[in-house]
Amino acid sequence: MKKAISILLLFAVAATFVSCGSKEAAETTATSIVLHAERETVTAEQKPNESGIAASGNVESASWILYNDGALEITGTGTWNSNPELLANAEKITKVIFSEGISTIGQAAFAGCENLKEIILPESLLIIEAQAFSGCGIKALNIGRNVAFIAADAFDGCEITDIKISQDNAYYSTDRYGVIFNKAKTELIMFSDGFKMNSYTVPNTVEKIGEYAFLGNERLVAVDLPESLKEISARAFADCNNLKNINIPSQLTLIGASAFESCSSISEIEFSESVQIIGDNAFAGCTDLFEITVPKSVTTIGNGAFADTVEKVYYDGSENAWKAVWVGENAFVNASIIFNEK
């Protein structure tokens, strides 16, 4: 049957070449047929240039063809950016196949393509920019050996359950669960919303939790942070509304802006004596957190850091020492400050 279809297609190509005086038209028709036939979706009754293709277009050094079966083929070189003409068909896209030559997937290139389940990335790919696939339905991700940069929120909101990274990649690595790290595993970069576990122990090599690393994960209840950890970056755990248990390691110095914002299930947090900076809105919206103890090591408490959360703040130093701490606007609202040293 496949052989018969192939023969029919060859006759279709030949007929097209005869009837079209333009070499350019012939080349376009031939390419469309070959790409579609390779995916074995053409039937003998279909006309390749009519019923097979839903939409197509050209942008700078690349072109695209969206087929009726939802497969999108992107060919060319350089950067693939967000394209309004293509995204007008966002609900139709179920699979994206990039040709060799594409080196960058641009900011928000496929953001909001909810039906996009599969992407095939080329070996030529180097960069995946911010929110490139945000809000997509991607379930599996294979990162090739040449990818050198993945934006922290490139896959925000994607419930990916299977992540693999080439062992030859010099920049990224993963653990047995599929969590993405830098190559040396000193920074945790992405913990997918799709992972089915409600607790996770961060490896003891990790010194930094990257921006957005656990953002919006609704399954996690407990995360065990290692003693090696020195920094929790901006929005690292924001909107993890079921997260209850989180420890602050003894070497941690920085809790970034909005790091735990809207973690509404956290009711207790014990800061270590190493903490120096608590960023803007770091614990804003943690509505179950009623009291905290601030160690003397803290030098900065950002704007809105504990806004509308804590009612009592115990400070391990004196009132004079507290005056030396930079406390931002609305860091505490209607909270009592209690000094443990007179």
N, C-alpha and C positions, 0 to 999 in steps of 0.2 A: 504493500500500500504506500509506504513512504517513497519507494522507488518510483511508483506511478505518479505520485504528487510532484516529485522532483522533475520528472519528464514533462509534466504539464506546465510546470513553472518555467522550464527552459523554453518551451514553445511560446509561452506568454512573453518572455523576454525578447525572443527573436522577433515576434510580431510587433512588439513595441518599437524595436530598433528600425524596422522597415517603415512603419507608419510615421515616425517622428523625424523630421529633417534636422532637428536641433540635437547636437551631440550632448549638450548640457542636460536636456530633458531626458535623454536616454540614460545617462549616468545616474540621475536622481531616481528614476524608476527602478533600475537594476539594483541599486543599493537598498532601496526599500524592500524589494522582494527577498533579497538574500538575507538581510537581518531578520525579517519576519519568518522566513522558512526555517532558519536555524533553530527557532524556538518551537517549530513544529505546530504552529497554530493555524496555518493556512489550509483551507479545504479546497477541493477542486472547483467548488462553486464560487468561491470568493474572488473578487477582483482586487489584486494586491494594492492598487493605488486608491481604492475607494473604501471598501469595507474593512481593510486591515488597519488603517491608520486613523486615529482619533484626532490628532493635532500634530503640528510640527513647526519648527522655527529655527532661526539662525541668530546668534549673538556673538559679535566680535570674532574670536578665533574658535568658536565651538558651535555645534548645532544639536538639535534634539528631535526625537521622534517619539510620540506617545501612541502606543498601540491600543486597540480596543480591549485587549485582555488586561490592561493596566500596567504593562511593562513600559518603562521609559528608558530609552537608550540615548546617552549623551556622548558625543564624539568631539574630538578636537584637542586643543592644548591649553595650558595655562590655567586660569582661574574660572571656576564656574560660580557665578553670582546669582543672587535671587533674581528671578525673571517673572515679571507680572503676567506676561502672556501665558507662560507655562503654569504658574500658580493659579490662574483662573480655572485650571483643570485639576486642582489639587485633590479633590475627592476621588478622582479616577486613578490616581497613581498608587500602585500596590508594590511595585518593584523598580529599583533604579540600577541600571548597569552603566558604569563609567568606563569609557575606553582608556587604553594606555595613552598618556599624554596629558591628562588632567592632573594638575599638581596641587590645586587648592580648591576646597569647597568653601565658598564664601559665607559671610554672616547671614544667618536666617535663610539660607538657600532653599531649605525644604520645611521651614518652621510651619507647624500646623497641618502637615499632610497626615492626617489621622489614620488613613488607610494604608500608608506606606509600611509594609511589613519586612521588606528585605532590601538590602543594599549590597552591591558587589563593587568593592573598591579596587582600583588599579594599583599595580606596583609603583606607578609613577607618583602616587599621591604623597604629598609632604605635609600638608596643613589642613586641619579641619577647624574652621573659625567659629566664633561665638554663636550659639543657638542654631547651628547649621541644620540640625535635625530635631530641634525642640518640639515636643508635643507629637512626635510621630509614633507609629505603632510598631517600631522595629523590635524584634525579639532576639535576634542574633547579630553579633558584631565580630568581624575578623579584621584586625589591624595588621597591615603588612609591615615588612621590614624597613621601609623607608619613611614611614610617618614620623615626623619630628616634633609636631605640635598638635595637641588636641585642646581646644578651649575648654575651660572648666565646666561651662554650661552647654557644650555642644550637643549633648544628648539629654538635656533637661526634660524631665517628664516622660522619658521613654522607659517602659518596663522591660528592659533587656534582661533575658534570663541566661544567655549563653555568650560569654565574651572570651575571645581568644586573641593572643598577640604573638606574632612571629618571634621565635627565639632569637632571630637574627636582628631584631629591632634594637638599635643602640640607645633608645630614649625611654622606652616603656616596658613594663613587665606586668605580670598578673600572678595572683595566687590560685590555689585550687578551686576557689569559689568564683573567680572571675573578677575580683576587685582589681582596679587599675592603679598601678604605682609608677613612679619614675623607675629607671632601670636599677638603681641601687636600693630601691625600696626604702628610701629615707622620706619620701613624701607619698601620702595616700591621695590619689587624684579623683577617683570616682567609685562610689559604691552604688550600684544600680538599684533603682526603685523596684525592679523586677525580681530581685533575689528574695527567696521565700523564707529567710531566717529572721527570727525576732531578736537575736542577740549576735554580737560579733566581737571578737578579740583582735584588736589591731596588733600587727607584728611588732616585736620589740626592736626592730631596726628603724621604725618610723619616727622622724623628728618633727614632721609638719603634717597637719591635716589641711589639704588644699581648699581653696574657695569652692563652695557649692558641693563639696564631696558627698555629703549625705542629705542634701537639700530635699525636703518634702517627703522623706521616706516615712510611710505610715505603718510599716510593719515593726520597725525596731523598737524594742522596749529597753534594751540594755546594750551599752557599748563600753568595753573595757579598754582604756587607754594605757599605753605602755609608759614606763618610767623614762624612756628615751625622749618622749614628746616635749617639744619646746614651744610650739606655736599651733594655735587653732585659728585658721584664717576666716575671713569674712563669709558669713552665711553658711558655714560648714555644716551646721546641724539645724539651720532654720526650718521651721514648719514641720519638724519631726514631732507631731503632736502626741504620739504614744510613748515617746522616750521618757523613761522614769529614772533610770540609774545611769549616772555618768560620774566618773572619778576624775579628779584634777591631779595629774602626776606632779612629783616633787620638783621637776626641772622646768615645768611650764612657765613661760614668762609673759606670753601674749595671748589674749582672747580677743579675736577680731570683731569688727563691727557686725552686729546682727548675728553673731555666731550661733546663739541659741534662741533667737527671736521666735516667739510664738510656740515654744516647746511647752505647751500648756500642762503637761503631766509631770514636769520636774517640780518636786516639792522640797528638795534639799540639795544644797551644793556646798561642798567644803573646799575652800580655796587653799592651795598650798602656800608656803612661805616664799615661794619663788615668783609668784604672779606679780607683775609690775603694771601691766596695762590691761584695762577692761574697756573695750571699744564702745563706740556709739551703739545704743540699742541692743547691746550684747544679750541681755536677758529680758528685753521688753516683751510684754505679752506672756510671760511665764506666770500665769495667773494662780498657780498653786504654790508659788515660792513666796512665803510670808516673812522669812527672816534670813539674814546672812551674817557671816562674820568676815570682815575685811582685814586681811593681814597687814602688818606694817610695811611690807615690801611694796605695796601698791603705791604708784606715783600718779596714775591717771585713771579717772573713771569718766567715760565719755558721755556725751549728750544722750539723755534718755536711757542710759544703760539699764536701769531697773525701774523704768517708768511704770507707774500704776501696778507694781507687783509687791515688793517687800514693804512691810510695815515697821520692822525693826532692823536697824543696822548696828551690829556690834563691831567696834573698831579696836584692834589689839593694841593700839598706841594711845597716846594722850590727846587731849583737845588741841594743844599746840602743834603736835605732830600732824593731826588731821588738817590743820590749816595749810600745811605745806602740800597737801594732796590736791592736784588739779581735778575739780569736780565739775563736770559739764552741766549745761542747762537741763533742768528736769531729769537729772540722773536719778534722783529720788523724789517722789511726790508724796508729801504728807507722811514721811517716814521719820521715826525717832532715831537719833544717833546716840548710841550708848558707848562711852569710852571705858575700855577695860583697864587703862592705866590712868592714874590721877596725876 
